[in-house]
Amino acid sequence: MKRKTESSEAPESLAAELQRLEEIVRRLEADDVDLDDALAIFEEGVRRLRAARDRLAQAELKVQSVLQDADGTLRTDDLDA
């Protein structure tokens, strides 16, 4: 069985990013984290949050392009319904 290795080629899934963000929040809320570690973890969290936000924005654009009618008009269907 081929094992997946971490690389810069394949970004983590959005679910994995969100899971790591939850871990970061838990770590920052812990009483035993020192200031230097807290700053490093916070910086990682900010980077991951920005990356996740960018991925969601790209996904939204992709959904809009799929919903675009053949004549070029954009259907604005409520995706939450």
HELIX and SHEET records of a PDB file:
HELIX    1   1 LEU A   14  GLU A   29  1                                  16    
HELIX    2   2 LEU A   35  LEU A   67  1                                  33    
END                                                                             
